[in-house]
Amino acid sequence: MMDIEKELEEFIDSISHHSPSNAQVIRINRIRQAAAEFATTLVNSTPQGRCKSLAKTHFEESVMWATKGIVLEVADEPPAD
């Protein structure tokens, strides 16, 4: 079980600014490029309405979380690719 001090330290770190390394920028750009392709398909193929709005919101969230996961990856854990 994590103690409160450690939990607070990790939480504050996760909301602080982190500059990605050059290798991380390359991986983030790959995600953004693929995301742009899917976003085009999503916008062009889906009728206006609540479902489209939710799809766009959750897609934005997935790109954000993927990017954050890259930037915050633990130094001793190798990247997945």
N, C-alpha and C positions, 0 to 999 in steps of 0.2 A: 504494500500500500504506500502511495506517495505521500510524503509529509507536506503540510501546507506551504512551507517556505519554498520547497522545490517546485511545487505546483505553480505558485505565484511567479517564481523566477522564469519558468518555462513559458508561462502565459504572457508575461511582459515581453519576453524575447520574441515570441511569435507575432506580437503586434508592433514590434520595433522595425525600423528600416533595415533591410539587408540588401547589400549590393551583390548581384550575382556575378560569379566568375565568368570569364570568357566562354568556358565550356558550357556553363549553365545557360548563358545567353543563346548559344547555338541551339540547345535543346528547347528552350522557351520559344524561340523563333520557329522551330519545326512545328510545335504545337499550335502556335498562332497561325501559321500558314495553312495547316490542315483545318483549323477552326474556320478560317475565312472561306475555304472551299465548302465546308458543310453549311456555314451560315448562308452562303449564296443559295444553296439548294433548299435550305429550310425556308428562307424568305420567299423564294420563287415558287415553291411547291405547296405551300400551306395557305389555306384560306384565312382571312382576317378573323380575329376573334380571340376569345379567352385561351383556347388551346394553343394557338400560335404564340400568344403573349407568354404563357407558362413555358412553352418549349424554349423560347428565346431566353427567358430569365434563367431557367435551369441550365441551359447550354452556357450562358455567360458564367454562371457559378462553377460549372465543371472546368472551364478554361482557367478561371481564377484559382481554383483549388489545385489544379495540375501545376500551374505556375508557382504557386506558393510552396507546393511540395518539393519542387526542384530547388527553389531558393533556400528552403529551410532543411534540406536533406542533411542528415547527420554525417559528419565528415568521415567517420569510420565505416559507413555503409556505402558500398559501391552503387552507382546508378543502375537502374534496371535494364538499360539498353546496352 
